[in-house]
């Protein structure tokens, strides 16, 4: 009888431990899905197994916690905002050059925020902890920028690259992570998290699809804004040219009239002299 009870107790303990392990693993998975968003599914898809992918994401969190991530000062935020506006204006006349400048500007903001900038893959890994929701924008922008360097990208693709760069640039500028919860134990975790972004994390395939649709809508709105800005710049330049042309024409007309009057006056003086 004693042996039977011992076996029952041991079995119960094993069952409890097994359930506890499964619950802990499920909670960890749920936390990683919420923090990394679409990057979680990408890591699982590209990794050897789900467990290996989750371990990699945990290591990313640990590395991120050791970084000195900090928000921009109001002065730096204003300066970078003005620089971005200048880059957008240059896109009208030199789209390829503007895309290159946009890439450099995003990298500069990353560096000032405290992110290492040695190698694109490492940048992706570090950014994925707090900006997993916009990381795909950065990938697409980088891919187009690489083709632009080989002169293989169309103007429309360059315009899309600007939209993609702006998605990450805006988050880095405003210190608004795109996914994740507030982990108080992380020494360098970002502040000012956006609850709406937390609710928009993709927790299943249906939400992934909805997220893609939202991203496409954002991209379309972004591209429309870029086009509107281009049109506004063209109209402004056309008005400046017309205004300048009108001033030149007016000055030319006044000069011609004055010259005609001088000639007429000279002829009159000559006749008077001859008559005298």
Secondary structure by P-SEA (a helix, b strand, c coil): caaaaaaaaaaaaaaaaaaaaaaaaaaaaaaaaaaaaaaaaaaaaacccaaaaaaaaaaaaaaaaacbbbbbcaaaaaaaaaaaaaaaaaccccaaaaaaaaaaaaaaaaaaaccccccaaaaaaaaccccccaaaaaaaaaaaaaaaaaccccaaaaaaaaaaaaaaaaaaaaccccccccccccccccccccaaaaaaccccaaaaaaaaaaaaaaaaaaaaaaaaaaaaaaaaaaaaaaaaaaaaaaaaaaaaaaaaaaaaaaaaaaaaaaac
